[in-house]
Amino acid sequence: MAVLIAPPFKLPDRVAIVAFACAVAWVLHLLGRVRVEADDEGLTIVNAVRTHRVTWPEVLDVQMVVGDPWPRLDLSDGRTVGAMGIQGSEKERARRATAELRALIKARGEAPNH
């Protein structure tokens, strides 16, 4: 688009268009990489900006209240980490994913029975 822009626009305008497009692409990349991955040792929670790696005993519980954008993981050190990889807007799929995660926490961690 910066190459095909109308003649009254000069080089600074074209550079601004490229910079804006790069900024939009970067934000979309950050939002597109979010996920929650489970393995034998624990969880990797990749959010838009930060990545958290926790072992199963560190995860006490996962909660997702109706209306929340994503579930929250309660950790043994008192921290709460959002799991943006499970989107609350996907209603049934989010409930199912949260239930699966809760089952994994109970099976592999030291979570109390509910």
Secondary structure, DSSP 4 states (H G I P E B T S, - for coil): -TTTS-TT--HHHHHHHHHHHHHHHHHHHHHHT-EEEE-SSEEEEE-SS-EEEEEGGGEEEEE--TT-SS-EEEETTS-EEE-TTS-GGGHHHHHHHHHHHHHHHHHHS-PPP-
